[in-house]
Amino acid sequence: MRECDVTIKNRAGLHTRPAASIVKLAAKFQSEFFIMKDDLR
């Protein structure tokens, strides 16, 4: 299994369209991912 941590440095955070793109990409694979803010799920 591959694991990767990504930090979003934009003060406004992750917007809806980019988040939807991540979901669409992840759906193509057997995957599991979490989006967390300040170490909270």
SETI-925218 format. One line per 2 residues: their letters; for each residue x, y, z of N, C-alpha, C. Coordinates in Angstrom, 1 decimal. Layout:
BEGIN
A = X,Y,Z,X,Y,Z,X,Y,Z ~ ...
END
This chain:
BEGIN
MR = 0.8,-1.2,0.0,0.0,0.0,0.0,0.9,1.2,0.0 ~ 0.5,2.2,-0.7,1.2,3.5,-0.8,0.5,4.5,0.1
EC = 1.3,5.3,0.8,0.7,6.3,1.7,1.4,7.6,1.4 ~ 0.6,8.7,1.4,1.1,10.0,1.1,0.4,11.1,1.9
DV = 1.1,12.0,2.5,0.5,13.1,3.2,0.7,14.3,2.3 ~ -0.4,15.1,2.2,-0.4,16.3,1.4,-0.9,17.5,2.3
TI = -0.2,18.6,2.2,-0.6,19.8,3.0,-1.0,20.8,2.0 ~ -2.2,21.4,2.2,-2.8,22.5,1.4,-2.4,23.8,2.1
KN = -1.6,24.6,1.5,-1.2,25.8,2.1,-2.0,27.0,1.8 ~ -3.0,26.9,1.0,-3.9,28.0,0.6,-4.7,28.3,1.9
RA = -4.7,29.6,2.3,-5.5,30.0,3.5,-6.9,29.7,3.4 ~ -7.5,29.7,2.2,-8.9,29.4,2.0,-9.2,27.9,2.1
GL = -8.2,27.1,2.0,-8.4,25.6,2.1,-8.7,25.0,0.8 ~ -9.3,23.9,0.8,-9.6,23.1,-0.4,-11.0,23.4,-0.8
HT = -11.2,23.9,-2.0,-12.5,24.3,-2.6,-13.2,23.1,-3.1 ~ -14.5,23.3,-3.4,-15.3,22.2,-3.9,-14.9,21.5,-5.2
RP = -14.6,22.3,-6.2,-14.2,21.7,-7.5,-12.9,20.9,-7.4 ~ -11.9,21.4,-6.8,-10.7,20.6,-6.7,-10.9,19.3,-5.8
AA = -11.7,19.4,-4.8,-12.1,18.3,-3.9,-12.8,17.2,-4.8 ~ -13.7,17.7,-5.6,-14.5,16.7,-6.5,-13.5,16.0,-7.4
SI = -12.5,16.7,-7.9,-11.6,16.1,-8.8,-10.8,15.0,-8.1 ~ -10.4,15.3,-6.9,-9.7,14.2,-6.1,-10.6,13.0,-5.9
VK = -11.8,13.2,-5.6,-12.8,12.1,-5.4,-12.9,11.3,-6.7 ~ -13.1,12.0,-7.9,-13.2,11.3,-9.1,-12.0,10.5,-9.5
LA = -10.8,11.0,-9.2,-9.6,10.3,-9.5,-9.5,9.1,-8.6 ~ -9.7,9.3,-7.3,-9.6,8.2,-6.3,-10.6,7.0,-6.6
AK = -11.8,7.4,-7.2,-12.8,6.4,-7.5,-12.4,5.4,-8.6 ~ -11.3,5.8,-9.4,-10.8,4.9,-10.4,-10.0,3.8,-9.9
FQ = -9.6,3.9,-8.6,-8.7,2.9,-8.0,-9.3,2.3,-6.8 ~ -8.7,1.2,-6.3,-9.1,0.7,-5.0,-8.4,1.6,-4.0
SE = -9.1,2.5,-3.4,-8.4,3.5,-2.6,-9.2,3.9,-1.4 ~ -8.5,4.5,-0.5,-9.1,5.0,0.7,-8.3,6.3,1.0
FF = -9.1,7.4,1.3,-8.4,8.6,1.6,-9.2,9.4,2.6 ~ -8.5,10.3,3.3,-9.1,11.1,4.3,-8.7,12.5,4.1
IM = -9.7,13.4,4.3,-9.4,14.8,4.2,-9.6,15.3,5.7 ~ -8.5,15.9,6.2,-8.5,16.3,7.6,-8.2,17.8,7.7
KD = -8.7,18.4,8.7,-8.3,19.8,9.0,-7.8,19.9,10.5 ~ -6.6,20.4,10.6,-6.0,20.5,11.9,-6.0,19.2,12.7
DL = -5.7,18.1,12.0,-5.6,16.8,12.6,-6.9,16.2,13.1 ~ -8.0,16.8,12.6,-9.4,16.3,12.9,-10.0,15.7,11.6
R = -10.6,14.6,11.7,-11.3,14.0,10.5,-12.7,14.5,10.4
END
